[in-house]
Amino acid sequence: MSDVTHAVAHLAEHVPGVPVMLLASMAALAATAGFRTRWTRRHGHAPPTDDTGSRPPSAPAAGSGAGAGSGAGIGNDTAATTAADGRADDGGESVDSALWRMRTTVRDAPGSLAALCAALAERRVDILSLQTHPLAEGTVDEFLLRAPGELTATELVEVVSAAGGADTWTERADAHDLVDAPTRVLALAARTAQDAAELPLALRQLLGRCTIRSLPAAAGGRPGGEVPPEGSLEDTVLRLRAPEGGVITVERPYLPFTPAEFARARALVELDARLGPRLPRGRDVLTLAEGSDITVRRADTRDVPAAKAMHERCSARTLGMRYHGPVGDADRYLNHLLSPRFGRTLAAQTASGRIVGLGHLLWDGDETEVALLVEDAWQHRGIGGELLGRLVAMAAETDCASVYAVTQASNTGMVAAMRGLGLPLDYQIEEGTLVITARLDSASRAAARLPQGQRIGRD
């Protein structure tokens, strides 16, 4: 474990509230340590030979960060502000411009970067920020560019290729990508420190569009399976030891990870492991139609005994509707469902502290599932709808494009709860199994009836 991660985690454990100031120090130090200027690569800092660079195409997402890595950036504040406005200044005239993220591999030789920058300048392309990912042979350079609006992605790649760039990848960017790298790393570290469920999301924002899967430790097997303690990097796949003993796998379709990205991901996982189990303290108290008060809060594996007790009070029909399988196996699902490594869980509890409802937001590779279970005696009181609305609001905050629920066609309660969201819905039915998908594009969210009690999971 790095000295920086160790020190910050130690301080966070012994000071109430996990001060953000400490995490700021960690992020600044980590970003400084991760940034390599071109001259340092000539002094023995080359990583292993089996790594190359760039990342897959993706649609820009609010808050997603710039590019597939997060080293220190080189930028011009005035240029960045102008780029955010979508204008290029040329002797007082305003013309349309576009933001691009680009990664390309160049030779590690004097003048190679200068030639590339000169070629971009000839096409009136401004470099707003630059990050370098040094390799054993060559360097992956990652740019945030402001280009004339008429310049296409194909033309941009042709310019770079003619100047010596190889394996070039581009995608459109937006104003959110103007956030500097240290600030972005700080935000990810702060979110992870407050909530263990944020780790998969933080990794995705750190590394760009990728698929993240958490696999539990094999029964009777050694922790992490065949993954060494320091993790492994294999081209487009990262494998890291999960804090609870399983394996976190990160994959990108065809864009290899760099050693710098691997080191950043490993440091974030190490911070999560050092801080241990944790949940935000926020909660909502709701008054139901008949006057009863219900508290909605986050839940995790420490709530397994209370969740099992709720299962015992549920009828076989209710459990069958929820799990679509042998009712006797329901209890063994709870450790997985309540683990923050696989998603987020909300619990509805009475004034006496008894859990009467559970709602799960589950990260399923590139997709997100929602699931509900409400105790029989507390059904048809609006609890399921309240839980579902908050789960979907959480999914929207993490820029999920959609959420889906798997239920039975006869489960009218779940269908009504999904319809109550006010979001566009798609239905698929096969052999009695109903899959309802709610789209979460910005226009749909603006018109939806999602609850405002979003402080749950944020405090």
C-alpha distance (Angstrom), angle and dihedral (degrees) to the residues before:
residue distance angle dihedral
M1 . . .
S2 3.80 . .
D3 3.81 118.0 .
V4 3.80 90.4 -122.8
T5 3.80 93.8 53.9
H6 3.81 91.3 44.8
A7 3.78 93.7 50.8
V8 3.78 96.3 46.7
A9 3.79 93.4 45.7
H10 3.83 90.5 49.3
L11 3.80 92.0 52.2
A12 3.81 92.5 44.0
E13 3.80 90.3 53.9
H14 3.80 93.2 53.7
V15 3.80 102.0 39.0
P16 3.84 119.3 69.3
G17 3.77 117.6 -113.1
V18 3.81 98.6 17.4
P19 3.83 94.3 -99.0
V20 3.74 113.0 -122.3
M21 3.79 88.8 -143.8
L22 3.79 89.8 68.4
L23 3.77 91.4 48.9
A24 3.78 88.8 50.1
S25 3.76 89.7 57.0
M26 3.80 90.6 49.6
A27 3.79 92.8 49.4
A28 3.78 93.5 48.3
L29 3.78 92.4 48.1
A30 3.79 92.9 45.3
A31 3.77 92.7 48.7
T32 3.80 91.2 47.5
A33 3.79 92.0 49.1
G34 3.81 92.0 47.2
F35 3.79 96.3 51.0
R36 3.78 115.1 92.5
T37 3.75 121.3 -174.2
R38 3.75 117.9 -150.7
W39 3.80 96.6 -101.2
T40 3.82 93.1 56.2
R41 3.79 89.9 61.3
R42 3.78 88.1 68.1
H43 3.80 91.8 62.0
G44 3.79 103.7 68.8
H45 3.83 102.2 -79.8
A46 3.79 97.9 123.4
P47 3.86 115.7 134.4
P48 3.83 126.2 -140.9
T49 3.79 119.0 -52.1
D50 3.80 99.4 -119.5
D51 3.80 98.0 75.2
T52 3.77 132.1 91.4
G53 3.69 131.9 170.0
S54 3.89 150.0 -115.3
R55 3.76 135.1 74.2
P56 3.79 141.1 -121.0
P57 3.78 126.8 -87.8
S58 3.78 117.2 -93.6
A59 3.74 139.5 163.3
P60 3.81 112.2 -99.5
A61 3.79 111.0 -102.1
A62 3.76 127.9 -159.8
G63 3.77 110.4 -100.0
S64 3.77 93.2 5.0
G65 3.81 97.8 123.3
A66 3.76 130.1 -127.9
G67 3.73 119.9 -64.4
A68 3.74 132.6 -30.9
G69 3.77 98.1 -58.4
S70 3.77 140.4 33.4
G71 3.74 115.7 -136.9
A72 3.77 123.2 142.0
G73 3.79 114.1 -63.8
I74 3.78 134.1 -138.5
G75 3.77 109.6 -143.0
N76 3.78 148.0 153.3
D77 3.79 113.5 -128.7
T78 3.79 94.0 -154.0
A79 3.79 92.5 50.1
A80 3.80 90.9 46.8
T81 3.79 91.9 52.4
T82 3.78 91.7 49.3
A83 3.81 90.8 47.5
A84 3.78 91.1 53.4
D85 3.78 88.2 56.6
G86 3.84 90.4 53.5
R87 3.80 94.5 -120.6
A88 3.77 134.8 116.5
D89 3.78 118.4 -148.6
D90 3.79 113.3 -134.1
G91 3.77 113.6 163.2
G92 3.78 92.2 -38.4
E93 3.80 95.4 -49.0
S94 3.79 120.8 120.3
V95 3.77 120.6 -142.4
D96 3.78 133.7 171.3
S97 3.78 114.9 -86.7
A98 3.79 137.2 177.5
L99 3.79 135.5 -147.0
W100 3.80 118.7 -127.8
R101 3.77 135.2 -175.6
M102 3.78 112.5 -148.2
R103 3.80 137.0 178.7
T104 3.75 124.3 -170.3
T105 3.80 137.7 163.2
V106 3.80 117.9 -123.9
R107 3.80 133.4 -179.1
D108 3.79 116.1 -91.7
A109 3.79 92.7 -121.8
P110 3.81 133.8 117.1
G111 3.79 111.5 -86.3
S112 3.82 97.5 16.1
L113 3.79 94.7 109.5
A114 3.81 91.4 40.9
A115 3.81 90.6 54.8
L116 3.78 90.9 51.1
C117 3.82 92.7 48.5
A118 3.80 91.2 48.6
A119 3.80 91.3 51.8
L120 3.80 90.8 51.7
A121 3.80 91.3 47.7
E122 3.80 90.5 54.0
R123 3.80 88.1 60.7
R124 3.83 90.8 46.8
V125 3.81 92.4 -109.2
D126 3.82 114.2 153.1
I127 3.82 121.0 -149.0
L128 3.80 107.1 -137.8
S129 3.80 96.7 176.1
L130 3.79 139.3 -2.3
Q131 3.79 132.8 -160.4
T132 3.79 125.1 -176.5
H133 3.80 128.5 -147.5
P134 3.82 106.9 -168.5
L135 3.80 117.8 -149.8
A136 3.78 132.6 -175.3
E137 3.79 89.1 -98.5
G138 3.78 117.2 23.9
T139 3.77 130.5 -14.7
V140 3.78 133.1 -98.5
D141 3.80 107.7 -134.5
E142 3.78 118.8 -163.8
F143 3.80 118.6 -159.2
L144 3.77 138.3 -172.2
L145 3.81 104.3 -152.3
R146 3.78 137.9 -171.2
A147 3.80 108.6 -151.9
P148 3.81 135.4 174.8
G149 3.77 109.7 -84.8
E150 3.79 93.6 -118.5
L151 3.82 93.7 57.8
T152 3.82 108.9 102.9
A153 3.79 128.0 -149.9
T154 3.81 90.5 -109.6
E155 3.80 91.9 52.7
L156 3.80 91.2 47.5
V157 3.79 91.1 53.0
E158 3.81 90.8 48.0
V159 3.81 90.9 53.3
V160 3.80 91.7 50.5
S161 3.80 94.0 45.0
A162 3.81 91.7 51.3
A163 3.82 88.6 52.9
G164 3.81 93.3 53.5
G165 3.79 103.1 -88.3
A166 3.82 119.8 139.2
D167 3.79 136.8 -169.5
T168 3.80 88.8 20.4
W169 3.79 120.3 -173.0
T170 3.81 126.4 -173.3
E171 3.78 138.6 179.5
R172 3.78 135.3 168.2
A173 3.79 116.1 -93.7
D174 3.79 133.3 -162.3
A175 3.80 138.7 -153.5
H176 3.82 92.2 -76.0
D177 3.80 88.6 67.5
L178 3.80 89.7 63.7
V179 3.81 90.0 76.1
D180 3.79 106.5 112.1
A181 3.78 118.3 -114.0
P182 3.85 99.2 -113.6
T183 3.82 90.2 52.6
R184 3.78 91.1 49.8
V185 3.80 93.0 48.7
L186 3.80 90.0 48.6
A187 3.79 91.6 52.8
L188 3.81 92.2 49.3
A189 3.81 92.3 48.3
A190 3.81 91.9 48.6
R191 3.81 92.4 49.9
T192 3.79 92.3 47.8
A193 3.81 91.9 47.9
Q194 3.79 92.2 54.6
D195 3.80 99.1 43.6
A196 3.81 130.0 26.0
A197 3.82 90.3 -154.6
E198 3.81 89.3 66.0
L199 3.81 94.9 70.5
P200 3.85 97.3 88.5
L201 3.80 90.7 45.1
A202 3.79 92.6 47.1
L203 3.79 90.9 50.5
R204 3.79 90.6 51.2
Q205 3.80 92.3 51.1
L206 3.79 90.9 44.8
L207 3.81 94.4 51.0
G208 3.78 102.7 30.3
R209 3.79 125.1 -126.7
C210 3.78 107.8 -1.8
T211 3.79 141.8 132.0
I212 3.80 115.9 -105.6
R213 3.79 122.4 -166.0
S214 3.78 129.4 179.0
L215 3.80 115.2 -152.5
P216 3.81 120.3 -166.9
A217 3.78 120.6 -125.3
A218 3.82 111.7 -85.5
A219 3.77 113.4 -106.3
G220 3.79 108.2 -96.2
G221 3.81 91.4 0.3
R222 3.76 126.3 119.3
P223 3.84 115.6 -94.1
G224 3.76 113.2 -79.4
G225 3.78 94.6 12.1
E226 3.80 108.4 -124.7
V227 3.81 95.1 -13.5
P228 3.83 112.7 113.4
P229 3.83 118.2 -126.6
E230 3.80 91.4 -102.9
G231 3.82 92.0 50.4
S232 3.79 127.9 -122.9
L233 3.80 136.7 -96.1
E234 3.80 118.1 -154.8
D235 3.77 113.3 170.6
T236 3.84 104.7 -83.2
V237 3.83 95.9 5.3
L238 3.81 130.1 77.6
R239 3.79 121.0 -168.9
L240 3.79 121.7 -168.7
R241 3.78 134.0 175.6
A242 3.80 108.7 -105.4
P243 3.82 116.0 -132.5
E244 3.82 91.4 -118.4
G245 3.81 92.8 52.9
G246 3.79 103.2 -92.9
V247 3.80 130.1 99.8
I248 3.80 130.7 -91.7
T249 3.81 111.4 -151.5
V250 3.80 121.5 -165.7
E251 3.82 119.1 -170.3
R252 3.79 135.5 -179.1
P253 3.80 119.6 -166.8
Y254 3.80 100.8 -120.8
L255 3.80 109.3 -22.1
P256 3.82 116.2 99.0
F257 3.78 120.5 -133.0
T258 3.79 118.7 -120.6
P259 3.82 124.3 -131.1
A260 3.81 89.0 -110.6
E261 3.82 91.1 57.0
F262 3.79 90.3 47.2
A263 3.82 91.1 52.1
R264 3.81 92.4 49.5
A265 3.80 93.2 49.4
R266 3.80 91.3 47.9
A267 3.82 91.7 50.3
L268 3.82 90.9 52.4
V269 3.81 91.8 50.5
E270 3.81 90.5 47.7
L271 3.81 90.5 52.8
D272 3.81 89.8 51.0
A273 3.80 90.9 50.5
R274 3.80 93.3 49.6
L275 3.80 93.9 51.8
G276 3.81 94.7 50.5
P277 3.85 127.0 -162.5
R278 3.81 113.5 -6.8
L279 3.79 139.7 154.2
P280 3.80 133.9 -172.4
R281 3.79 112.5 -98.0
G282 3.81 97.0 -136.3
R283 3.80 119.8 122.5
D284 3.81 139.9 167.2
V285 3.80 126.4 -138.4
L286 3.80 110.8 -148.5
T287 3.78 127.9 -167.5
L288 3.80 111.5 -143.5
A289 3.80 123.5 -143.8
E290 3.81 93.1 -96.1
G291 3.81 91.6 50.6
S292 3.82 101.8 -99.9
D293 3.80 118.3 137.3
I294 3.79 119.3 -130.9
T295 3.80 125.6 -173.7
V296 3.81 118.7 -144.3
R297 3.81 115.1 -158.8
R298 3.80 141.4 151.0
A299 3.81 117.6 -85.2
D300 3.81 135.9 -164.6
T301 3.80 140.6 171.1
R302 3.79 91.0 -58.3
D303 3.83 85.3 71.6
V304 3.82 94.3 56.9
P305 3.86 94.3 105.6
A306 3.82 91.8 51.8
A307 3.81 90.8 44.9
K308 3.81 91.3 51.3
A309 3.80 89.3 50.9
M310 3.80 89.2 53.6
H311 3.82 89.8 50.5
E312 3.79 89.5 55.0
R313 3.81 90.0 55.3
C314 3.82 92.6 49.8
S315 3.81 121.8 92.6
A316 3.79 122.0 -115.8
R317 3.81 89.0 -111.3
T318 3.82 92.7 55.2
L319 3.80 92.5 48.4
G320 3.80 91.1 45.5
M321 3.80 90.9 53.0
R322 3.79 90.2 51.8
Y323 3.81 103.5 42.5
H324 3.84 102.9 28.2
G325 3.81 89.8 -145.8
P326 3.80 144.7 65.7
V327 3.77 107.0 -24.3
G328 3.79 91.4 -145.7
D329 3.82 90.2 65.8
A330 3.81 95.3 55.8
D331 3.80 95.8 98.5
R332 3.79 93.9 58.4
Y333 3.80 90.1 60.3
L334 3.80 93.7 62.2
N335 3.81 100.0 78.7
H336 3.80 88.5 55.7
L337 3.80 96.1 41.7
L338 3.80 94.4 48.3
S339 3.80 95.7 44.6
P340 3.83 111.5 108.6
R341 3.81 87.4 -145.6
F342 3.81 89.7 74.0
G343 3.80 100.1 38.9
R344 3.78 143.2 -64.6
T345 3.79 130.3 -55.1
L346 3.79 130.0 -159.0
A347 3.81 121.6 -160.8
A348 3.79 127.5 -158.4
Q349 3.79 111.0 -151.0
T350 3.78 135.2 178.8
A351 3.80 126.2 -122.2
S352 3.82 87.7 -92.9
G353 3.83 90.7 57.9
R354 3.82 96.7 -107.7
I355 3.82 114.4 143.9
V356 3.81 110.8 -128.1
G357 3.81 100.7 166.2
L358 3.80 140.2 28.4
G359 3.78 129.9 -165.2
H360 3.80 123.0 -171.1
L361 3.81 131.4 -160.1
L362 3.82 104.7 -166.3
W363 3.80 126.6 -167.2
D364 3.82 104.0 -135.3
G365 3.79 104.2 -176.6
D366 3.80 104.6 -81.4
E367 3.81 92.5 -9.7
T368 3.81 135.3 68.1
E369 3.80 126.2 -136.7
V370 3.79 128.4 -160.9
A371 3.81 123.2 -157.9
L372 3.81 134.8 176.7
L373 3.79 137.8 -162.0
V374 3.82 121.9 -179.4
E375 3.79 123.4 -179.7
D376 3.82 112.9 -108.3
A377 3.81 95.4 -115.8
W378 3.81 90.9 54.3
Q379 3.80 100.0 44.9
H380 3.83 123.5 117.1
R381 3.82 92.3 30.7
G382 3.80 98.0 102.0
I383 3.81 96.8 -100.4
G384 3.80 94.0 120.7
G385 3.79 91.8 50.5
E386 3.81 92.3 49.6
L387 3.81 91.9 50.3
L388 3.80 93.0 45.3
G389 3.79 93.9 49.1
R390 3.79 92.0 52.6
L391 3.79 92.7 46.8
V392 3.79 91.8 51.4
A393 3.81 90.3 47.4
M394 3.82 88.1 54.3
A395 3.81 90.1 50.0
A396 3.79 90.4 50.7
E397 3.81 90.8 51.5
T398 3.81 89.6 56.5
D399 3.83 91.3 51.7
C400 3.80 96.2 -111.1
A401 3.79 110.1 169.8
S402 3.82 92.6 -145.9
V403 3.78 145.1 -13.2
Y404 3.78 127.7 -142.1
A405 3.80 136.8 -158.8
V406 3.80 125.4 -154.5
T407 3.79 113.4 -152.5
Q408 3.78 142.4 132.0
A409 3.76 123.2 -77.0
S410 3.81 88.8 -121.1
N411 3.82 93.2 56.5
T412 3.79 96.3 102.5
G413 3.81 92.2 168.2
M414 3.80 94.0 61.3
V415 3.80 91.9 43.5
A416 3.81 90.3 51.8
A417 3.81 91.5 48.3
M418 3.82 92.0 52.2
R419 3.80 91.6 47.2
G420 3.79 89.3 49.2
L421 3.80 90.2 64.8
G422 3.79 91.1 74.6
L423 3.81 91.6 -135.5
P424 3.83 128.1 130.3
L425 3.81 107.3 -89.7
D426 3.79 133.5 -158.1
Y427 3.82 120.6 -159.9
Q428 3.80 128.4 -155.0
I429 3.80 121.5 178.8
E430 3.79 125.7 -172.0
E431 3.82 125.4 165.5
G432 3.79 93.2 -22.1
T433 3.83 95.3 -47.5
L434 3.79 114.4 118.7
V435 3.82 122.7 -158.8
I436 3.80 114.0 -167.1
T437 3.80 117.1 -168.9
A438 3.81 122.3 -166.0
R439 3.81 117.7 -160.0
L440 3.80 116.7 -136.4
D441 3.80 104.3 -165.7
S442 3.80 114.8 146.0
A443 3.80 95.0 -102.8
S444 3.80 91.9 51.2
R445 3.81 92.6 47.8
A446 3.80 91.5 51.0
A447 3.79 90.9 56.1
A448 3.81 96.0 40.3
R449 3.78 128.4 102.1
L450 3.79 97.6 -126.0
P451 3.83 115.8 158.7
Q452 3.77 120.7 -102.4
G453 3.82 94.9 -139.5
Q454 3.80 91.3 98.7
R455 3.80 94.4 137.0
I456 3.82 87.1 91.7
G457 3.77 104.8 103.6
R458 3.79 93.6 14.7
D459 3.83 106.1 73.8
